[in-house]
Amino acid sequence: MKSYSSISQTAVLVKTNSFIRSVYNWMAIALALTGFTAYYVSHNEAMVQLIYGTPGLIMILIFAELGFVFFLSARIQKIKATTATALFTIYSILNGITLSYIFLRYTATSIVSTFMICALTFLACSVYGMVTKKDLTSLGGFMFMGLIGIIVASVVNMFIQSSAMQMVISYIGVMVFIGLTAYDTQKLKTMAVSLPDNASGAMIRKGALMGALALYLDFINMFIMMLHIFGGSRD
C-alpha cells in the first residue's frame, strides 16, 4: 500500500509533467505558425511587395511584436486566458511575417539544415536545464547582460553595416541563447513544481503560455544567429 508521501510525490510529478508538456506544445504551435506564415508570405509576391515595398511597414510590424511581448509579460495575470492565447497566436503570426525575409535571403537547404542544428542544440540545452542540480540564476543574469550587449551592437551595426561585426554578434548570440535556454528551462521546471494544487485551468494556461513564449524566443533568436553563421545565401 502506498504511503501518503509517495502518493503526494506522484501527484506533484504528474502535475509538473502535464504543465511542462503544455509549455512545449504551445511552443511547437507557435513555431509552426511562424514557419508557415514566413513561408507563405515569402512565396506570395503581392505580400512581399506590400511588406517590403511599403516604407516603414516592416518597422511598424517589429514594434507591434515588441508591444505584444511587453504587454503579455506585464499583464498576463490580469487578462483572461483566452485573451492571452489570442495575443500569443497573433504574435507568432506577426513574427512569421517579419521573418519571411529568411526564405528570400537563404536557400531552402541551408534553412532546413540550420533548423535541425538549432533544434538539436536547443534540445540538449533544455534537457540540461531540466536535469541539472546547479542553480542557473547567476548564469541567467550574465546571459541577460550579454543579450543587452547584442541588442546594442546590432543597432550600431545597422548603421555601419559590417559583415565581420555581424559574424561576431552571431557567434556571441548563439552562446547567449544557449545559456538562456538552459536558464529558462530551469525556471520552467521551478514554476511547474511551485504551482498550487488548486491552480485553475486559466492560471495553468497563462503560465504555460509565458513559459512557451520564453522558450520560443530563445529558439527563434538562436536560429537566426545560426543562420547568419551557417546559412547559404541565394545571391
C-alpha positions in Angstrom: 0.0 0.0 0.0 1.4 3.3 -1.0 2.2 5.9 1.7 0.6 9.4 1.7 4.0 10.9 0.9 4.6 8.7 -2.2 1.0 9.5 -3.4 1.7 13.2 -2.9 5.0 12.9 -4.8 3.3 11.1 -7.7 0.7 13.8 -7.9 3.3 16.5 -8.0 5.2 14.7 -10.7 2.0 14.3 -12.8 1.2 17.9 -12.4 4.7 19.0 -13.3 4.9 16.8 -16.4 1.5 18.0 -17.5 2.5 21.6 -17.2 5.8 21.2 -19.0 4.2 19.2 -21.8 1.7 22.0 -22.2 4.5 24.6 -22.5 6.3 22.6 -25.2 3.0 22.0 -27.0 2.3 25.8 -27.2 5.9 26.5 -28.2 5.6 23.9 -31.0 2.3 25.5 -32.2 3.9 29.0 -32.2 6.9 27.7 -34.2 4.6 26.0 -36.7 2.5 29.2 -37.1 5.6 31.3 -37.5 7.2 29.0 -40.0 4.0 28.5 -42.1 3.4 32.3 -42.2 7.0 33.1 -43.1 6.9 30.5 -45.9 3.5 31.7 -47.2 4.4 35.4 -47.2 7.8 34.8 -48.9 6.1 32.9 -51.7 3.3 35.5 -52.2 4.6 38.3 -54.5 1.8 40.7 -53.5 2.6 40.2 -49.8 6.3 40.7 -50.4 5.7 43.9 -52.3 3.4 45.2 -49.6 5.6 44.4 -46.7 9.0 45.2 -48.1 7.9 47.8 -50.6 5.9 50.0 -48.2 8.3 52.4 -46.4 8.3 51.9 -42.6 5.9 49.0 -42.6 8.4 46.4 -41.5 9.5 48.6 -38.6 5.8 49.1 -37.6 5.4 45.3 -37.5 8.6 44.8 -35.4 7.4 47.4 -32.9 4.0 45.8 -32.8 5.7 42.4 -32.0 7.6 44.1 -29.1 4.4 45.6 -27.9 2.7 42.1 -27.8 5.7 40.7 -25.8 5.8 43.5 -23.3 2.0 43.6 -22.9 1.8 39.8 -22.3 4.7 39.9 -19.8 3.2 42.8 -17.8 -0.5 42.0 -17.9 -0.6 38.2 -18.0 -2.0 37.9 -14.5 -4.8 40.4 -15.2 -6.1 39.3 -18.6 -8.2 36.3 -19.5 -6.5 33.0 -20.6 -8.4 33.2 -23.9 -7.1 36.8 -24.5 -3.5 35.6 -23.6 -3.9 32.7 -26.1 -5.1 35.0 -28.8 -2.3 37.5 -28.3 0.3 34.7 -28.2 -1.1 33.3 -31.5 -1.2 36.8 -33.2 2.4 37.4 -32.1 3.5 34.1 -33.6 1.9 35.1 -36.9 3.4 38.6 -36.9 6.8 37.2 -36.2 6.3 34.9 -39.2 5.6 37.9 -41.4 8.7 39.8 -40.3 10.8 36.6 -40.6 9.7 35.9 -44.2 12.9 37.5 -45.4 14.7 34.3 -44.3 13.1 32.4 -47.3 14.0 35.3 -49.6 17.6 35.6 -48.5 18.7 32.0 -47.7 18.5 28.7 -49.7 15.9 26.1 -48.6 18.7 23.6 -47.9 20.6 25.9 -45.5 17.3 26.8 -43.7 16.4 23.2 -43.1 19.9 22.1 -42.1 20.3 25.1 -39.7 16.9 24.5 -38.2 18.0 20.9 -37.5 21.2 22.1 -35.9 19.3 24.6 -33.8 16.7 22.1 -32.8 19.3 19.6 -31.6 21.2 22.3 -29.7 18.0 23.6 -28.1 17.0 20.1 -27.1 20.4 19.5 -25.4 20.3 22.8 -23.6 16.7 22.3 -22.5 17.5 18.8 -21.2 20.5 20.2 -19.3 18.3 22.9 -17.7 15.7 20.3 -16.7 18.1 17.8 -15.1 20.9 19.8 -13.6 21.1 20.3 -9.9 23.1 23.5 -10.3 21.3 26.8 -9.8 21.5 28.7 -13.1 20.2 32.0 -11.7 23.7 33.7 -12.0 24.1 32.3 -15.5 20.7 33.8 -16.4 21.8 37.2 -15.2 25.1 37.0 -17.1 23.3 35.9 -20.3 20.8 38.7 -19.9 23.6 41.3 -19.8 25.0 39.6 -22.9 21.7 39.9 -24.6 21.7 43.7 -23.9 25.1 43.9 -25.4 23.9 42.0 -28.5 21.0 44.4 -29.0 23.2 47.5 -28.7 25.8 46.0 -31.0 23.1 45.1 -33.6 21.7 48.6 -33.5 25.1 50.1 -34.1 25.8 47.6 -36.9 22.6 48.7 -38.7 24.4 51.9 -39.4 28.0 50.7 -40.1 26.9 47.5 -42.0 30.0 45.5 -41.0 29.8 41.8 -42.0 32.7 41.0 -39.7 30.9 42.6 -36.8 27.7 40.7 -37.7 29.5 37.4 -37.6 31.0 38.2 -34.1 27.5 39.2 -32.9 26.1 35.9 -34.3 28.7 33.7 -32.6 28.2 35.5 -29.2 24.4 35.5 -29.8 24.4 31.7 -30.2 26.3 31.3 -26.9 23.9 33.7 -25.1 20.8 31.9 -26.2 22.3 28.6 -25.4 22.7 29.8 -21.8 19.2 31.4 -21.8 17.6 28.2 -23.0 19.1 26.2 -20.1 18.2 29.0 -17.6 14.6 29.4 -18.9 14.1 25.7 -18.8 15.1 25.5 -15.2 12.8 28.4 -14.4 10.0 26.5 -16.2 10.7 23.4 -14.0 10.6 25.6 -10.8 7.4 27.2 -12.0 5.8 23.8 -12.6 6.7 22.4 -9.2 5.5 25.6 -7.4 2.1 25.6 -9.0 -0.6 25.3 -6.2 -2.7 22.2 -6.1 -5.8 24.2 -6.5 -4.5 26.2 -9.5 -7.3 26.9 -12.0 -7.1 25.9 -15.6 -6.8 29.5 -16.6 -3.8 30.1 -14.3 -2.1 27.0 -15.7 -2.8 28.0 -19.3 -1.4 31.5 -18.8 1.7 30.1 -17.0 2.2 27.7 -19.9 1.9 30.4 -22.4 4.5 32.6 -20.7 6.9 29.6 -20.4 6.3 28.8 -24.1 6.9 32.4 -25.1 10.3 32.5 -23.3 11.5 29.2 -24.9 10.1 30.3 -28.3 12.1 33.5 -28.2 15.2 31.6 -27.2 14.7 29.1 -30.1 13.9 31.8 -32.8 16.8 34.0 -31.8 19.3 31.1 -31.7 18.0 30.0 -35.1 18.5 33.5 -36.6 22.0 33.8 -35.2 22.9 30.3 -36.6 21.5 31.3 -40.0 23.9 34.2 -40.1 26.7 31.7 -39.5 25.7 28.6 -41.5 23.0 30.0 -43.9 23.8 29.8 -47.6 22.7 33.0 -49.4 20.5 32.9 -52.6 22.8 35.5 -54.2 
